[in-house]
Amino acid sequence: MEKALLICDAPKTKEAYETFLKENGFDFVLTVSNGESGKRELAVNDYEVCLINAPLKNENTVSLAADIAGKNECQVILFIKEENFEEIASLVEPYGVFTISKPVQKLVFASTLKMTRVITARMAACNEKIRKMQKKLDEVRLESHAKCLLVENKGITEAEAHRYLEKQAMDQRCTKREIAEAVIDFYS
């Protein structure tokens, strides 16, 4: 289920964006009228995209968009009046914020939504790779710590300690990580 958060304080615009989002595959669209409500909502729920309709009353939408993009995994789209577009776009794009000039052209809006989906999918794949590498790095650190303890306490070489971990894992039909954890528990 794709979810969108819309930050908009203009009732007619809100309705138009909600309708367009639902027509373009977003099953759930929540609209809030100010940045603080939007940030609170993002702190407790995940959204694929956050749309901000500038200007918002008494709010710096540039800071809001940059803040949301920097603290959340969702893609951020900022709608900007045509006369301010170039200036504001150049301020928020370095933070990864998509910008769309108002009045909004449906084709541009739809294309931007497609781009956000592609980027979200690529980020998810990269995050999975990072998670796997982090897990592998943690295992290497754990095994290294266990080998150091074996070298210190058993008076064996690092190669012998490595072989010991592998042999114990094979003999006990468990992972080297589990053996390394047992060694660390025993000697700590």
Secondary structure, 3 states (H helix, E strand, C coil): CCEEEEECCCHHHHHHHHHHHHHCCCCEEEEECCHHHHHHHHHHCCCCEEEEECCCCCCCHHHHHHHHHHHCCCEEEEEEEHHHHHHHHHHHHHHCEEEEEECCCHHHHHHHHHHHHHHHHHHHHHHHHHHHHHHHHHHHHHHHHHHHHHHHHHCCCHHHHHHHHHHHHHHHCCCHHHHHHHHHHHHC
